[in-house]
Amino acid sequence: MTIGPVVDCDIHNVLRADEDLYPYLSEGWREFVTARRRGGPAARPLPLEGGDSLYGQNPQGFNRKDAYPPEGGPPGSSLPLMREQLLDPFDIECGILTGHEGMAVAGLTNPYYAAEVARALNDHMIDHWLAPEPRLKGSVFLAAQVPESAAKEIRRIADRPEIAQAVLSTNPHCYPFGHPIYEPIHRACAETGLPLAIHALGEGSAGAVTSQMACGFPSLYAEFHSSAAVGMMSHFTSFFFHGVFERFPDFRLILIESGVAWIPAFLRRLDSNLKGVRREVPWCRRSATECFVDQVLASTQPLDIASPGDALIQAVEAAGVEDCISYASDYPHWDADTLERTYQAIPAGWRTKVMRENAARVYRVPVGAAA
Amino acid sequence: MSATSEGARMLDVCALEELTPDQVYELQLASHRIAVLRHGDSVFAFSSHCPHHGGPLQRGHVLPGVSSSAPGEMTSEPERPVVVCPWHAYEFSLESGAAVCDRKLKMRLYSAEVLDGRVRVELPARWGSESTIRPGGGPSPTRG
């Protein structure tokens, strides 16, 4: 079966060890991180992320068990293994790195330390992943505690051709990402032409002050992981009603790891509600569906469509959003979607678009037939 | 009463001064009911049946139009009034009849005018000529 070339919108690169990042920290911050080592033999340096309080409660972990590199380190830390397990067999011509520590950096309580770690992670990714592997593109990791600072980081590296997007995941503020408190990030993305991605489930990182479950905080990993789409509905709702799509017509939003089957029903609800609440938000000139079609891309994984005969497909097509969907593997996580399974589950008419064309258009990268 | 288009005629409804500005009135003719509104020195007449879910537009209220040039900015447009359905708050332009957020959805407008201080509405002749007009039961423009 020939599927490729493929754009994969969600590949997790991970540091082999925290120490790998130290050369990328300024001398002062390197001292800040490692000073505790001198406190005695049991003392450890400061962590680069606040912790995985919810992820840690999954007894199975959250990685594929065959993705541990033979040379050591966690899954996602080995470029050779990533090539062997993902890039080569899946014919990935463009793979978007979404990181691991970078998604959680917004959970650090110290905003200055967070900004330094985000910058260091971005530079480390450029040197150790993007330079040696031209099939990979990077995400700008953002210390969103201070949105103006995060916007500066976007503008620092947005012009590099190997950078594809900026990404938010852990939320350090009590408003969803469309709130005007994040306007500097929206503006920086719109003005530099970088799409802004939201990766679901950042709420699992320590330091997150929000829950992706609308009615309260999850207490089980099963609750947490199953409600990714709920959080994404909230984020999209805020982008829509706060008028981010109207303020920045060139802005592109990418929704990662929340599936696609929820989109038609939710857009219909927003479209219907707008007609009754429009007086509060007169800047919403287009419907939610129109904004989504014009300015949003959603990744497939975890794919909630079972086969080309699935009735959910009719709903997606009725909403007209099949051009807003793009393949993602989520390598190396346990819930990753294989290329063949995704390809076979979607209608034949979607396949070229979902596998490369839709993402190539949004990321503005030449891939296969879209070149 | 005077003849207009085929099957219709201008019905003399009441004196303009009998209508409180921006209060929606119910005009009843036999089994037919429409809504009548004075806005400034102009009059509007429209169906009492909301094209969304059938709400009673004669019980609606009138607001200035509102527009926005950017998120967070509000501009009141009293020269472009809307009637608001009491059921689902859909707003309809009194000029075009179109819903503000769904141009495909239109309330029916009837031609209305003020002539010599009298309010006249063009209605089907078969509806008869015996009419009554009273406040539609919606919010008062002064008391809310």
Interface residues (C-beta under 8 A of the other chain):
Chain A: P180 H242 G243 V244 E246 R247 L274 K275 G276 V277 R278 R279 P282 W283 S287
Chain B: H52 L63 V66 S67 S68 S69 A70 P71 G72 E73 M74 H88 A89 Y90 E91 A99 V100 C101 D102
